[in-house]
Amino acid sequence: MPGKLFVGTSGFAYKEWKPEFYPADVKPADMLSFYSRRFNSVEINNTFYRMPTEKVLAQWAEQTP
């Protein structure tokens, strides 16, 4: 049965992933864009703490395919 596989991680903004995953010079504001070119899914778990603002949601949408 064919299907689509989604692969990702829980979150994307981890400075500890430099330089193994992210380039050493990547800016925090560019992490999601870089991540989204390599994975087709990411878990955004900050809603446990608070809902993202409309501005943040719009920024995420602009940075991803």
MARFI-589692 format. One record per residue (C-alpha): x, y, z. Coordinates in steps of 0.5 Angstrom, whole numbers, padded with zeros to 4 digits. Layout:
N
R    xx    yy    zz
R     X     Y     Z
...
//
This chain:
65
R    xx    yy    zz
R  0000  0000  0000
R  0003  0006 -0002
R  0003  0012  0002
R  0007  0019  0004
R  0012  0018  0010
R  0013  0024  0014
R  0020  0025  0018
R  0022  0030  0023
R  0024  0032  0030
R  0021  0035  0036
R  0023  0042  0035
R  0028  0045  0031
R  0032  0051  0034
R  0037  0047  0038
R  0044  0051  0038
R  0047  0044  0040
R  0046  0042  0033
R  0051  0046  0031
R  0056  0044  0027
R  0054  0037  0026
R  0047  0039  0023
R  0046  0046  0022
R  0052  0050  0019
R  0056  0053  0025
R  0055  0060  0023
R  0047  0059  0022
R  0043  0065  0025
R  0037  0062  0030
R  0032  0066  0025
R  0035  0062  0019
R  0034  0055  0023
R  0027  0053  0021
R  0028  0055  0014
R  0035  0050  0014
R  0031  0045  0017
R  0025  0045  0013
R  0030  0044  0007
R  0032  0037  0010
R  0026  0034  0013
R  0018  0035  0011
R  0016  0035  0019
R  0017  0038  0025
R  0014  0038  0032
R  0012  0044  0035
R  0011  0043  0042
R  0011  0050  0045
R  0003  0050  0045
R  0004  0046  0052
R  0007  0053  0055
R  0003  0058  0051
R  0000  0059  0044
R  0004  0062  0038
R  0002  0069  0036
R -0001  0070  0029
R  0006  0073  0027
R  0010  0067  0029
R  0005  0063  0025
R  0006  0067  0019
R  0014  0067  0020
R  0014  0060  0020
R  0009  0059  0014
R  0014  0064  0010
R  0020  0060  0012
R  0017  0053  0010
R  0015  0050  0004
//
